[in-house]
Amino acid sequence: MKFLKYFIIIFISLTTSIKADSNKNLIKQLEDGGKLIFIRHAYAPGNGDPNNFNLNDCSTQRNLSKEGRKQAQLIGVFFKENKIQIDKVLSSEWCRCKETSEIAFEDFSTISFLNSFYSSKFAKNKTRQVEEFNKYIKKFKSKKNLILVTHYVFISEILNYGPSSGEIVVSDKNFNIVGSIEINY
């Protein structure tokens, strides 16, 4: 039993230092610029949207909780403290993505190709959205980073990766994942 306890302590110590090193490496890559930064909107309890969902009415949508707003603040702090150069911030038109963008970065634009296609109501848009997104990225030539605040389904479709709420997933312009950072509230 003692051996198991020591093993667990050693394992936790090693993985913590490995995680810190990988975060330093990721921050260095972000400092170099030219990365795509996918951010799943901050914590919004639940799954999907209510049946009466209206894109233009936030009261009909699943929105950020108090914890989600705190998480969005911490996302912004991460970028400011690490002096990450940002070309622009693009957000889904869903209120939880816009609120995440507003709290974390203040200045952002919405763009429909980042919208969710989780529900059957929007699933038909998936192919068009992915095509528009790919065209946009091919034309994107900035040496700074591009932030994309979006949804689980979009990030999963593009990167084949399932992010947590508020998770920052960094890729190159060929959609190869460089790393990710989970921002906890």
JOHU-V24171 format. One record per residue. N is the residue number from 1. RES is the residue in one letter. SS is DSSP state (~ for helix, > for strand, _ for the rest). PHI is phi in whole degrees, 0 to 359 (NA if undefined). D_LAST is the distance of its C-alpha to the last C-alpha in Angstrom with 1 decimal. Layout:
n;res;ss;phi;d_last
N;RES;SS;PHI;D_LAST
N;RES;SS;PHI;D_LAST
This chain:
n;res;ss;phi;d_last
1;M;_;NA;34.1
2;K;~;299;33.8
3;F;~;302;33.9
4;L;~;298;30.9
5;K;~;298;28.8
6;Y;~;297;29.8
7;F;~;299;29.1
8;I;~;297;25.6
9;I;~;299;24.9
10;I;~;296;26.6
11;F;~;300;24.7
12;I;~;298;21.2
13;S;~;298;22.5
14;L;~;293;23.9
15;T;~;291;21.1
16;T;~;295;18.7
17;S;~;290;21.3
18;I;~;296;21.9
19;K;~;297;18.2
20;A;~;298;18.3
21;D;~;296;21.6
22;S;~;291;20.6
23;N;~;295;17.7
24;K;~;297;20.5
25;N;~;297;22.8
26;L;~;295;20.5
27;I;~;298;19.9
28;K;~;300;23.7
29;Q;~;295;24.3
30;L;~;293;22.2
31;E;~;297;24.1
32;D;~;292;27.3
33;G;_;83;26.3
34;G;_;73;27.7
35;K;_;258;24.7
36;L;>;263;23.2
37;I;>;245;19.5
38;F;>;271;18.3
39;I;>;236;14.8
40;R;>;285;14.1
41;H;_;313;12.9
42;A;_;296;9.3
43;Y;_;302;8.8
44;A;_;228;12.1
45;P;_;305;13.4
46;G;_;107;16.8
47;N;_;212;18.9
48;G;_;69;21.2
49;D;_;233;22.5
50;P;_;298;24.9
51;N;_;300;28.6
52;N;_;272;29.2
53;F;_;310;26.8
54;N;>;227;28.0
55;L;_;303;26.5
56;N;_;266;27.6
57;D;>;225;26.2
58;C;~;299;22.5
59;S;~;292;23.4
60;T;~;263;24.6
61;Q;_;250;21.5
62;R;_;281;18.3
63;N;_;239;15.8
64;L;_;297;12.1
65;S;_;272;10.9
66;K;~;303;9.5
67;E;~;296;6.0
68;G;~;295;7.2
69;R;~;294;8.7
70;K;~;295;5.9
71;Q;~;299;4.6
72;A;~;298;8.4
73;Q;~;300;9.0
74;L;~;293;7.4
75;I;~;299;9.5
76;G;~;300;12.3
77;V;~;299;12.0
78;F;~;305;12.4
79;F;~;291;15.5
80;K;~;291;16.9
81;E;~;298;16.7
82;N;_;265;18.2
83;K;_;50;20.7
84;I;_;284;20.5
85;Q;_;286;23.5
86;I;>;239;22.9
87;D;>;286;25.9
88;K;>;201;24.3
89;V;>;243;21.4
90;L;>;248;22.5
91;S;>;230;20.7
92;S;_;301;21.7
93;E;_;278;23.4
94;W;_;293;21.1
95;C;~;300;19.3
96;R;~;293;15.8
97;C;~;284;16.5
98;K;~;296;18.2
99;E;~;293;15.5
100;T;~;302;13.0
101;S;~;297;15.9
102;E;~;297;16.9
103;I;~;292;13.7
104;A;~;284;13.1
105;F;~;234;16.8
106;E;_;69;19.0
107;D;_;266;22.0
108;F;_;204;22.1
109;S;>;233;24.7
110;T;>;265;24.6
111;I;_;211;26.7
112;S;~;292;27.7
113;F;~;292;27.8
114;L;~;270;24.0
115;N;_;296;24.1
116;S;_;286;23.4
117;F;_;231;26.5
118;Y;_;293;25.0
119;S;_;279;27.2
120;S;~;300;31.0
121;K;~;299;31.3
122;F;~;246;29.9
123;A;~;302;30.7
124;K;_;295;34.0
125;N;_;274;32.2
126;K;~;306;30.6
127;T;~;300;33.6
128;R;~;297;34.1
129;Q;~;299;30.5
130;V;~;296;30.5
131;E;~;297;33.9
132;E;~;297;32.8
133;F;~;298;29.7
134;N;~;301;31.9
135;K;~;298;34.5
136;Y;~;299;31.9
137;I;~;294;30.6
138;K;~;299;34.3
139;K;~;276;35.0
140;F;_;286;31.9
141;K;_;240;33.4
142;S;_;294;31.1
143;K;_;274;30.5
144;K;_;271;27.0
145;N;>;273;24.0
146;L;>;250;23.5
147;I;>;260;20.1
148;L;>;234;20.1
149;V;>;265;17.4
150;T;>;211;18.5
151;H;_;241;18.3
152;Y;~;310;18.3
153;V;~;296;22.0
154;F;~;291;22.8
155;I;~;298;21.0
156;S;~;299;22.5
157;E;~;294;25.9
158;I;~;282;25.9
159;L;~;253;24.4
160;N;_;55;25.0
161;Y;_;217;21.4
162;G;_;259;18.9
163;P;_;278;15.4
164;S;_;279;12.1
165;S;_;301;10.2
166;G;_;76;9.1
167;E;_;286;11.1
168;I;>;259;13.6
169;V;>;242;17.0
170;V;>;254;19.9
171;S;>;225;23.5
172;D;_;276;26.9
173;K;_;286;29.1
174;N;_;262;30.6
175;F;_;67;27.3
176;N;_;272;27.2
177;I;>;290;23.7
178;V;>;270;23.3
179;G;>;169;19.9
180;S;>;213;16.2
181;I;>;225;12.9
182;E;_;266;9.7
183;I;_;259;6.6
184;N;_;265;3.8
185;Y;_;266;0.0
